[in-house]
Amino acid sequence: MSLFDGFHAEKCVLCGQCLHQCPVMSLPIDLAREEVKRLSRGEKTKRALSKCTSCFACNLFCPEGANPAQRILDIWHEKSVHEGLPVRAKYFIPDSPLNFRTYVLEKLPADEKALVESWEDESPCEEVFYPGCNVITVPYLTRTRLLDGVNIRGSLSLCCGETYYRTGQYEMVAKAAARLSAWAKKLRIKKMIVPCTAGMNMLQNVLPKFGVHFDFEVSHMLPWLLARIESGEVKITNPLNQTVTIQESCYAKMFGDEFMDVPRRLLEKMGATVVEEELSRERALCCGIGGGFSHASGYHPLDVTSATIRSLRQAGKTGARAVVVYCAGCLQMLSVGQIVYPNRLPIYHLLELLQIATGEKPERRNKKRARLMFKGVARHQMPKTLSKKRFFMSDLY
């Protein structure tokens, strides 16, 4: 049974283990049980509905397979339909004309703008590398020999709908699914490589539940890179010889321990030693953006910032010399977080470290990109933080 089938009320025994083991809330068992009872009745909760980052860990912790995360998403969906969202949330809505990604794209250096424009090619292509929303705002990551010969195709309008799903905006997920399906059919895609676990999860596990069927193979970039190293096609010539810690992607846990081992095996091949964070693998904290996902938060900058700082602080406690991410969104979130919480740990995308280990010099534009993102939030979202105005998703279509 899928972790994304929806909430199974008949299976929930109100044991509270989901919220008791939650890495974000870790509620005492008595309070966890009370919160679950409130959720089951659709009542206001003390913490669950406002503090959940929709990382879906609770679905794994539920001993009965009830999928409690979906209950929270359902309630958020109902609230957004009837109450709307605070106007500050609009800056993080993918279909909003002005949002944090469109702001960045307009101000990209000319070389990166040209890259993104080239990816909009819609001529038939059987095997594509789908950048998703996150890589499109840091396209410099793709300028590496490691991706030579790869056909990168996509645009900002072809979002997989992941943030919509994690905030309970189901109607918008359906629209994203339809757009992506039509695009894939136009290109006649047979195989897709994705650099983002969120995108892979949406394509494989979530979007098919919104009325679309993808008849092409979907695989993640990390196993693809590991296979190339193990075959000798990619050679490690400059071992890293340093300790690193990993910021886990929220969706990696959905593909099991074997998948979560892959970035660790890659780092080992590169000569790095991984020091695990206190909360890691299936119990890992979100990079920070999930702190603003709840209906009550509506992407409040203080909620997002505090969640990001918590992740940065945890990384700092490991004593590692660098933080490694394998999600471009995590790279951006943690880099922005370091503007307000400078823990001095360099943050690398795993692709950048592999460049170094194979003798390439990565471009390392994450700090400049973080400052650009922070400027956009300060200019276009923060002034609306205290506004009582609200909007509905239906306003966007």
PyMOL commands that set and color helices and strands:
alter all, ss='L'
color gray80, all
select helices_A, chain A and resi 17-20+29-41+48-51+57-61+68-83+87-92+100-106+110-118+132-136+139-142+145-147+156-158+162-166+170-187+197-210+221-230+252-269+281-283+289-292+301-316+328-340+350-357+366-380+382-384+393-396
alter helices_A, ss='H'
color red, helices_A
select strands_A, chain A and resi 85-86+127-129+191-194+217-220+242-247+272-274+323-325+347-349+390-391
alter strands_A, ss='S'
color yellow, strands_A
deselect
rebuild
show_as cartoon
